[in-house]
């Protein structure tokens, strides 16, 4: 097998995006477009990846892997000129292949790129062009063929009316014989309506020399979609979401309404889990088996164990143990760890805290910077007062403790195992194990108050 070099063209300004970001950094399903392209090239077993950068290229360079090499195109003079910038890094390799892809084609798969390369090798072509059949080919370069194969690729602005009626289009992805590519790049000239160096002219020059130029027609034309504006970005997102949802459903996950479910490609989900509409799963989130997620739940960078039920809640950078019940309207903030069989109910916020097995935070409470043992009960309206205006302080609650409703725990404080706190208390001192703490004003009843008050009003 020959060596495969890949060149990613990612130097464009992306003016139609109307953004301060380079176009290729705009995200599709949570991942910058160029990272989708790089991942597909890795899946296609590219031995070397060269990325051609331009506008604000330092931002793009910052997210590329260490296995990518970078060159810069400081003047935007066309795709051929961009590839010329990579020429010094295109080392001599016998029978080598060069895949050329655009950085704004996030839907291209590694399988397609491998098939494109294999097609060139099987046919012995000096170049193989990835093409597609388009019902509406407007805006794309057209494939002009003769008996030998591809004769040339004509850009729409340079095409005749007859050529514009051709429906086989250039996707902007190629596989070249590396030696042949290097020889023709030096011959490019800007002899076209745009005054640019077209990479497509390499195809024409090869054909004029009698070299075989072949095409590989995409079975799924949506893969070839390039992103040039926010509308196309949204369309790419929709295609990618369907692809991701389809993968999980094939693996045994039930997704009630894929069109209204948002799952990033980095997410893992166990079989027999049910995902309800409105769910957003992002980052390095992992969901276990036999879970019920949603509706309208957002989970980011969180590990959820098996048999967990989460309803209408937000979980960020947390860990959730087996058989936990969360929501509705719970908020787990970064650093939260729930052991198994924990209940976090409605309108409960937990931040940077450990909650032991079997403990319950049923409703209307805030727990922050805390460590709770197992089988702790937190009454409604309980607050850990962890911030004094300048520093955060810890709360520790031992196993089996019972905290009454509407309690304020002024940290730093330790509540011993099996201790009780009376409802309505504000406690600011440690409580021994098994003790009862009551910290509230004594009740005073004034008899006949209503009738006396009425008399005073007269």
N, C-alpha and C positions, 0 to 999 in steps of 0.2 A: 504493500500500500504506500502511495506517495504522501508527501508532506502537505498539510493544508494550512495555508496562511489566510487570514480573514482581515479585510479592511472595512471599518465602519465609518461611513461618511456622516459626520455630525458637526459640521462647521457652520451651517446656515444660521442666518439671523432669526428666522421664524417670525417675520414682521406681522404676518396675519394672526398670530397668537395675541398680539398687542400686550406683551408682557416684558417685564424686566429680566425674567429668567430665560436662559437658553431653552429653545423649544424642546430639546430631548430630555430636559429635566422635569417636564410636566408629567404627572403621574397617571398611570392607568391601573386601576385596582390597587392603589397604594404604592406602586413601584414606578420609579422614573422610566420613561419609555426606553431609554438606552440600556437600562439594566435588563429589560425583557429581551432586547436584541442580543446582548452579551451572553445571557443565559442560554438562548437558543443556539448560539455559536458553540458554546461549551458542550451542549447536548449533541451537536453535530461533530464533536471531536476535533474542533479546530486546534491545531498545534500552536498557533501564534495569532494573536489578535492585536491589530493596530487600529487606533482610533484617531481620526482626523478631526481636530477641534478648531474653533474659531471664536465667535462672539462669547465672551465671558467663559472661555474654555477652562479657566482655573476652577470654576464651580463644578463643571462636569468631571474634570480630572480628580477632584476630591472624592467622588463616589465610585470610581473605577477600581476594579480589583488589581492587585499587584501583578497579575499575569497579563495585563494589558499594557501595550506600549503606546505612546502618544506622540503625534506630530501636529503642527499648527498650519492652518491655511489663513494667512493674515489678510489676503485680498479675496473677495468672493468672486471668483472668475469661472465658476462652473464645476460640475462633477468631475470632469476630466482633470482639471487643474487641481482639485482636491486630492485625487488619487496620485497625481504627480508628486505631491508633498510626501507621500508614503514610499515613493520609489527607492530612496536610499535604504529603507529597511526591508525591501523585498529581496531577500538574499537568494542566491542561486540554489535551486533544489531540483535535481533530476526528477522529471515527471510530476513536479509539484503543481498543486491547485491553488488558485486564489479566489476565495469567495468575497464578493463585494456587496455589501448591504447598506441600507440607509438607517440612520439612527432613530428615525421617526416611524418605523414599521413594527410596532410592538406585538402584532398578532402573528408574525412569522414564527413557525415552530422549528425546533431542531430537526424534527423528522423531515420536513420539507427541504431544509438546507442540505441535509445528508443525501436526500434523493436527487437533488439538483446536481451535487458533486458526483454522485454515482452515475447519473445520466451522462455527464461529460466523459467520464472514464470509460463507460461502456461503449459509447458511440465514437470515441476518439476525436470528438470535436475540439477545436481550439478555443471555442467559447460556447457556453450554453446559457441562454437567457431564460430567466423565470418569467413566464407570461401568464396572462389570464384572459378569459373571454368576458367582455363587459357589455351589458345591455346598453349602457350609456357610456361610451368611451371618451367623452369630452374631457379635455384637460390632460390626457395621457399620450405618451408617445405610441405611435402605431408600428406594428411589426410588418415589414415588407419582405415577402418571401419570393424565391424563385425555385427552380427545380432542385437546386443543390441544398437549399435550406434558407436561412435568413440572409437576405441581401443587405438590409440596412434597417435602422430604427429611425423614424422621422418624428421629430417633435411637432406638436400640434401647430405651433406658430409658424413652422416651416412647411407644413403639409398642404397639399392641394385638396380641393373639395372631394375628389375621388378617394384620396388617401384617408381623409377624415372619416369616411364611411366604413373603414376597416374596424372590426370589433376586437381583434386580438391585440392586447396592449402590453406595453413594457411595464413591469412592476418595479424596475430600478434595482433588481437583484440579479447578480451574475455569478457564474463560475468560469474562470479563465484558466487556460494553460499559462502558468506563471511566466515562463520564458517568452511566450508569444505576447503576453500583455506588456511586459517590460519593453519589448522591441517596438511596439506600436504607440505607447504613451508618448515617446519622444517626438512622434510625428504629428501630434495633434495641433490644430490651428483653430482660431476663433472665427471661422468662416461661416457664420450663421446670423440669423436675425437678431440674436441676443448679444452677439459679440463675446460669447463664452466658449470655453473649452469643454466640449461635450464628451462624456465617457462613451456615449453611444457611437461616436465616430470610430472608436476602436473596433467595434463590430463591423462597421463598413469597411475599414481598412483591411481587416482580416479577410472579409468576403472578396474584396477586390483582388487580393493576392491568391484567391482560389482556396483559401483555408476554410474548412467546414465550420459553420456556425449553426448551432442547433437551438431548439427551444424545448422547454419543459413546462407544460401547461398545468397550472394549479387546478386541483380538483375542487378546492374550496376558495373561491375568489376573495372572500373577506380577509383571508390571511395577508393579502397584498396591500391592504389598506394603509395608506400613509396619512399622517396627521399633520394638517397645516393650519387648523384654526380650532376654536373651542367647540364648535359643533361637531367636527370630526373627532375631537378628543372624547366627547360624550358618546359618540357612536362606537369608538374603540372600546371604551369602558363597558358599554352594554354587551358587545360581542365577547369581551374577556370574561365578564361576569357569568354569561351563559355557559362558557367553556368550563369555568371553574365549578359552577354548580353542577354541570353535567358530570364532571369527574367524581364529585363527592356522591352524587346519587348512584352512579355506577358502582361505587365502593360500599354502598349499603346505608347511606344517610338519607333520611326523608326530608325533603325541602318542600314545604307546603306550596309556596309561590315563588319560584326562582326569579321572576321578574321584579319582585319587591324584596329581595334578599341580597345583601352586599357582603361578599366574602372575598378577602384578598388571597392571592395565590400562595402566600406563606403559611396559611392557616391549616391545621390538621384537625380532623373530626373523626371520632370513632363510629363504628357501625351501630345501627338501630337508634342513633340520636335523631331527634326531630327538631327541625329548625322552622320557626314560625315566621310569618311576614314581618317586615320591618327590622329584622335583625341585621346588625353590622358587626362583622368579625374581622379584626385588623391585626396586622403585625405578626409576631410569633406566638399567636394564640393557639392553644391546644385544647380541644374539647374531647372528653372521654366518651365511652360507650353508654348507650341507654340514657342519654340526657334529654331534657326538654328545655329548649332555649327560645325565649321570647313569648309573645310578640314584643317588638319595639325594644330590644335590648342591644346595648353596645358593649362589646368586649374587646379590649386592646391589650396585647402582650400579657395575656393571663393564661395560667394553666388551670383547667377545670377537670377534676377527676370524674369517675364513672357515676352514673345514676344521680346526677345533680339536676335540680329544677330551678330555672332562673326566669323571672317574669318581669318585663318592663323595668329593667335596671341598667346601671352603668358600672362596669368593672374595668379598672385600669391597673395594669402591672401588679396583679395580685395572684394568690394561689387559693384554690377552693378544693377542699377535701371531698371524699365520697359522700353521697347522699345528703349533701347540704340543700337547704331550701332558701332561696334568695328572692326578695321582692314581694309585691310590686314596689317600684320606686325606691329601691335601695341604691346606695352609692358606695362602692368599694374603691377607695383611693390607693395610690401606689404604696406598696409595702404591707398590704393586708394579707394575712395568712389565716385561713379558716381550716381547722381540723375537720374530721369527719362528723356528719350529722349535726352540723351547726345550723341554726335558723337565724337569718337576718331578714327582718320583716319590713313592712312598709315605712318609708320615710326614715330609714336608718342610714347613717353615714359612719363608715369605719375607715380610719386612716392609720397606716403604719402601725398596725397592731396584730397581735396573735390572739386568736380566739380558740380555746380548747374544745375538745370533742364534746358534743351534746349540749353545748351552751346555747342560750337563746337570747336574742336581742330583738324582741318581737316588733316594736314600733316606736317611732318618734324619738330616737336617741342619737347621740353623737359619742363615738368612742375613738379617741385619738392617742397615739403614743402609749398604748396600753398592752398589758399582758393579762389575759383572762385564762384561768384554769378550766378544767372540764366541769360540765353540768352547772355552770353559772347562769343565773337568771337576772337579766337586766330589765327593770320595770320601765314602762313608758315615760318618756320625757327625761330620761337620765342623761347627764352630760358629764364627760370628763373635762374638767377645766385645766387643760394642759399648757396653756400659753399665758405667761405673766406680763406680756408686752415686750419682752426682750429675749426670752428663752423658752424652749419647750421642756416639759417635765413629765416623768412617767407615772402611770397608774398601774398597780399590780393588784389583781383580784384573785384570791385563792379558790381552789376547787370547791364546788358546791355552795358558794356564797350566793346570798339573795339580796339584790339591791332594789329597794322599793321605788315606786313611781315618783317622778319629779325630784330625783336626787341630783345634787351637784357634788361631784368628787373633785376637790381642789388639790391638784397635784403639786408636788410629789406626795403620793399616798399609797399605803399598802393596806388592803382589806384581807384579813386572814381567812383561811379555809373555813367554810361553814358559818361565816359571820352573816349577820342580818343588819340591814340598814332600813330604818323606818321611812315610810313615804314622806316626801316633802323635806327631807333633811339636806343641809349643806354641811358636808364633813370636810375638815381640813387636817385631821390627825389620823394616824394609823389606828386600825381596829383589830384587836386580838382575834385569833381563831375562835369561832363559836360564840362570840359576843354579839350583843344587840346594841347598835348605835342609833341614837335619836338626837338630831340636832335641829330643833325647830322651836319657835316660841310656844309657850303653854297656851292652850285654848282657854278663853274666858267667855262665859255666857252672861249676857245682861238680860235678866228677865223683864218681861213687859216692855221691852225697848220700843217695839213698834207703836204701842198705844201712847207711851210717853212722848215719842217723837211727834206723833200726830197732834198731841196736845200743845206741844211747843209751836208747831206750825200755825195753830189757831191764834 
